[in-house]
Amino acid sequence: MAIKEIDNLKLKEVEEKLEITITRLNKLQGNILEKQIIDNSDFLRLMQISNSTAKNWRNKGLIAFCQIENKIYYKIKDIQLMLDKHYRSFKY
């Protein structure tokens, strides 16, 4: 076997291992984001909206939330879902 063929085989092996690693990392990252929550103040800063706007979105059912006593929480995945649902692509 030529050195070039051996190097290509090793390179292909490394590429396959990298693909497996990337797939695993993406899965782990997705799982972490699904479980991550933020409170209302972080949501307001993230979306750059007022408290009344957030309240309107909750009342209209635009964003899912959890309320424990006076504290409101949002799941990151629900925020992403809301953004995806209302996304409008750019038109020329």
N, C-alpha and C positions, 0 to 999 in steps of 0.2 A: 504494500500500500504506500502510496506517495504521502509525503508529509502534508501536502495541501489537502488531501482527502481526509486525513486524520484530524487536521485542524478544523475542517468543515464539519465533521461528525461531532467534535467536541463543542463547537460553536452551536450546532443544532441542539445538542443536549442541554447546554446552558440556556438557550432560548426557551426550550420546553419547560425547564425548571422555573424560569422567570415568569412565564405565562401562568403556571400553576400558582406561584406565589402571588402574583397580581390578582388572580381570581379569588384566592383566599382573603387577601387584604380588602378587596372590594366587598366581599360578603361580610366580613367583620365590621367594616365601616358602615355598611347598610344596617346591620343589627344594632350598632351603637346609636345611630341616628334615630332609628325607630323607637328606641327606649328613652331618648333624651327629651327632657322637658325644660321649659323656661317659664318664668312667671310673667305677669302682665307688664311690669315695668320694663323687662328685657324685650318683650314683644313690641311695646310702644317704640323703644329705641331702634330695634331691628327694622321695623316697618316704617319708621319715621312718621308716625301718626299720633293723633291726640287720643286721650282716654275716651272721649265721647265717640270718636270714630270706631275705636275698638269695640265699644259697647254696642254701637249700631251694627257692626259686623256680626257680633254674637247674637243680637236680637233677631237679625235677618237670617241667621243660620249659615252665614258665609264661612265661619271658622268654628271648628269644634273646640271645646274647652272643658275644663274641669274646675269646679268651684268648691273649695273647702273653706267653710265659714266665709270670711271676707276676702280670701286669697284666690286669685284666678291663675290657672296654669294652662299651657298649651304644649302639645307634643310637636316636636320639630317636623315629624312626618305629616301632621295635619296642616301645618303652615305650608309645606311644600305642595301638598295636595290642593290647597286653596289656590296657590299661585299657578299650578299647572292647569287647574280647571278654568281659570280666568285669563289664561295666556292667549294673547292674540299675536300671531306672527306678523312680521313686517311685510307690507305690501308695496310693491313698486308702482 
